[in-house]
């Protein structure tokens, strides 16, 4: 059994033995699958996400009880992170590589040291003790958090009121701090990088802007629309041109094959048309002033200089999605009805499936929903593929639907983008009363009057409404 | 007479079992708590047992000759040479012990390699070590704790406490002569809380007659201490006020910033580390003067009753001990958790910057599953699409703790 499933089984046993599953709204007849669906709904894709999911559900007391059930040795006074590590490690899941210390910890350390020094000023010296963590904090900010800094304008750190240093950190202005400490030059000349063997420094302003945009796009790379893919490719081209110092440089198309979460963000794997691999560490595009510092991956082969790319300007004009080694995959035809729903509304999906069945049987329409995800498949990839094949998207709208992080963050934006760029028809079905007016859904056609959600109707009236909804779906499908 | 003549509560017989089993022990105290005196006593007792002793403190490392400590430019870049020399001397002997007073200085300045090296030597029995140090701002986490862990992963600890009342009275009586000597000695014990160094500091300020108000010199000292501790800073003054009111929840329920602040006040010997479990949070009347004399408050009855209801619900689910341990109330009696909840809510209303919201504490420790369960028990419904903290907030509203 896969390690993640073993963790889910542990959670299942915990909930079952304590009779907590039903209260949480899980299907107690098939709790394991209900928990997996919950993972899916919450967009859990990596170990850190799984840890957050478990933590939210069980809390520290629950985690301790699971460890007790598993007869593992632990100290209940330890931090939750340590307890989770014991559990996950027992189940064969290693924690993600992380920096030895996070910036907020460094900021807390600085506050702590400041207070400790203040308690014994004759024995401890702030200048000596705080220099190293302060420098390390700056380096971490530059290396790992420049992206957040750029996005948010500042990095929120704890420690206000603790001391002058804590106040300074709490209201961090990076350039001022660097100027104050006179440490910007050495940092730029010799960035801190314990793992890599190669460092690339881009000073070109356009390349910096491209890298920023690339980083923005990379967050959802597995769900990129054709337009976004094109933009992604353009960004790559600009960076490669800057890297080669040749504005006319035109390599062949190079699109993303895999986006992998690392301890710091996404790592992208691309293949060129010769089947060569390029790994791009867009997880840490580090900006500082006009410079961008890019940390290499552990393979050290980001934009490796020895990579020979064959110029082919046309390739950039028609980038394909999902290129694979040495081959490309054509854009699939749009011939499916894609149903988007929250797993908490599964019964409504079943009802719609039942009503659509005659159309499907007569081969009048093809319907896809995520119950068709293949066992063991990369579900995110399957959903992406299904979205690319969608001609009509049907949304079962309810408070659960609007509250689902995966739907609102991933699925819905892709559907709306497909509606704009590829003419996909959106039909939405008001299942229960919801605040749909506060969402972009409002602009699209409802397949049923929103003021009379299906849940508020009698069974007979609802059946009749479903018949009308199915007719509309078929009409849009045939159009 | 010197207070060192009296029992500081830790003896070689308390230290030996740890040295035998682990090779090292730490003794944790606070400012003016008698640490250096204890170090000297232990060194003397060890030498009587023919043990070779190297005794070092901050003065040995930081004061090179007669140079001042405060000037960073004149301080040594590393204290490693002094430490290495001490290790050489220890390793020349069969049975040797390193008594390190001001051990926080060693932990702060020694290089990582040397700390690891010392730890390995202790484990291999080359010498034993007694570290005597101030409390840390964060005793069980943070930078200083990390340094100590680098030296020795699970160093056994002994806590240096204030002198017990009878011993403190005996010590105090040595300062006074005359008709009201007993009154003055009792005053000194009450004022100092039995902290040896503070007794010595305050002894000259005892009232000249029974019932006299604090004199100007004492009040000047109070003001100076108040300034030294920066008690006028908003967060710290708020913290001290609520402490004086006996309405501050246990340390793990405070905000991270307030936790660090209270740690600093513990180092100063002002606040007792287990303040939440004691009727008197300060270590002596002197600190009441320093804090500005705040009267205890009575928490509203409805808050107390609602808190009790919440505690009962948590205990019925069998989660009482876990939650009590998580909020620093190990072995708490019934009602202790409720008191902590009530204090937390009261603080949340009057000084929210001091506490971590109770809803977050419940969510993080009990998890969504149990919080939803409790809410369901109370209200018959729980919207599980909400986060654990939102559910906990609803639960608090449901039991009347909003």
HADDOCK unambig.tbl for C-alpha pairs under 7 A between the chains (distance, minus, plus):
assign (segid A and resid 20 and name CA) (segid B and resid 369 and name CA) 6.03 0.50 0.50
assign (segid A and resid 20 and name CA) (segid B and resid 373 and name CA) 6.71 0.50 0.50
assign (segid A and resid 23 and name CA) (segid B and resid 372 and name CA) 6.76 0.50 0.50
assign (segid A and resid 23 and name CA) (segid B and resid 373 and name CA) 6.29 0.50 0.50
assign (segid A and resid 24 and name CA) (segid B and resid 369 and name CA) 6.52 0.50 0.50
assign (segid A and resid 24 and name CA) (segid B and resid 372 and name CA) 6.91 0.50 0.50
assign (segid A and resid 24 and name CA) (segid B and resid 384 and name CA) 5.57 0.50 0.50
assign (segid A and resid 25 and name CA) (segid B and resid 384 and name CA) 6.82 0.50 0.50
assign (segid A and resid 55 and name CA) (segid B and resid 367 and name CA) 6.84 0.50 0.50
assign (segid A and resid 56 and name CA) (segid B and resid 367 and name CA) 5.62 0.50 0.50
assign (segid A and resid 56 and name CA) (segid B and resid 368 and name CA) 5.91 0.50 0.50
assign (segid A and resid 56 and name CA) (segid B and resid 388 and name CA) 6.34 0.50 0.50
assign (segid A and resid 57 and name CA) (segid B and resid 367 and name CA) 5.00 0.50 0.50
assign (segid A and resid 57 and name CA) (segid B and resid 368 and name CA) 4.52 0.50 0.50
assign (segid A and resid 57 and name CA) (segid B and resid 369 and name CA) 5.57 0.50 0.50
assign (segid A and resid 58 and name CA) (segid B and resid 366 and name CA) 6.47 0.50 0.50
assign (segid A and resid 58 and name CA) (segid B and resid 367 and name CA) 4.09 0.50 0.50
assign (segid A and resid 58 and name CA) (segid B and resid 368 and name CA) 6.07 0.50 0.50
assign (segid A and resid 58 and name CA) (segid B and resid 369 and name CA) 6.02 0.50 0.50
assign (segid A and resid 59 and name CA) (segid B and resid 363 and name CA) 6.50 0.50 0.50
assign (segid A and resid 59 and name CA) (segid B and resid 364 and name CA) 4.88 0.50 0.50
assign (segid A and resid 59 and name CA) (segid B and resid 365 and name CA) 4.60 0.50 0.50
assign (segid A and resid 59 and name CA) (segid B and resid 366 and name CA) 4.76 0.50 0.50
assign (segid A and resid 59 and name CA) (segid B and resid 367 and name CA) 3.51 0.50 0.50
assign (segid A and resid 60 and name CA) (segid B and resid 364 and name CA) 6.22 0.50 0.50
assign (segid A and resid 60 and name CA) (segid B and resid 365 and name CA) 4.40 0.50 0.50
assign (segid A and resid 60 and name CA) (segid B and resid 366 and name CA) 6.24 0.50 0.50
assign (segid A and resid 60 and name CA) (segid B and resid 367 and name CA) 6.95 0.50 0.50
assign (segid A and resid 61 and name CA) (segid B and resid 322 and name CA) 6.15 0.50 0.50
assign (segid A and resid 61 and name CA) (segid B and resid 365 and name CA) 5.38 0.50 0.50
assign (segid A and resid 61 and name CA) (segid B and resid 366 and name CA) 5.36 0.50 0.50
assign (segid A and resid 62 and name CA) (segid B and resid 366 and name CA) 6.51 0.50 0.50
assign (segid A and resid 62 and name CA) (segid B and resid 367 and name CA) 6.73 0.50 0.50
assign (segid A and resid 77 and name CA) (segid B and resid 326 and name CA) 6.96 0.50 0.50
assign (segid A and resid 109 and name CA) (segid B and resid 142 and name CA) 6.09 0.50 0.50
assign (segid A and resid 109 and name CA) (segid B and resid 143 and name CA) 5.56 0.50 0.50
assign (segid A and resid 112 and name CA) (segid B and resid 137 and name CA) 6.12 0.50 0.50
assign (segid A and resid 112 and name CA) (segid B and resid 260 and name CA) 6.54 0.50 0.50
assign (segid A and resid 115 and name CA) (segid B and resid 264 and name CA) 6.13 0.50 0.50
assign (segid A and resid 116 and name CA) (segid B and resid 136 and name CA) 6.87 0.50 0.50
assign (segid A and resid 116 and name CA) (segid B and resid 137 and name CA) 6.12 0.50 0.50
assign (segid A and resid 116 and name CA) (segid B and resid 264 and name CA) 6.76 0.50 0.50
assign (segid A and resid 119 and name CA) (segid B and resid 264 and name CA) 6.68 0.50 0.50
assign (segid A and resid 119 and name CA) (segid B and resid 267 and name CA) 6.81 0.50 0.50
assign (segid A and resid 119 and name CA) (segid B and resid 268 and name CA) 6.70 0.50 0.50
assign (segid A and resid 122 and name CA) (segid B and resid 69 and name CA) 6.52 0.50 0.50
assign (segid A and resid 122 and name CA) (segid B and resid 70 and name CA) 6.56 0.50 0.50
assign (segid A and resid 123 and name CA) (segid B and resid 58 and name CA) 6.33 0.50 0.50
assign (segid A and resid 123 and name CA) (segid B and resid 105 and name CA) 6.60 0.50 0.50
assign (segid A and resid 124 and name CA) (segid B and resid 105 and name CA) 6.54 0.50 0.50
assign (segid A and resid 159 and name CA) (segid B and resid 257 and name CA) 5.88 0.50 0.50
assign (segid A and resid 161 and name CA) (segid B and resid 235 and name CA) 6.57 0.50 0.50
assign (segid A and resid 162 and name CA) (segid B and resid 257 and name CA) 6.17 0.50 0.50
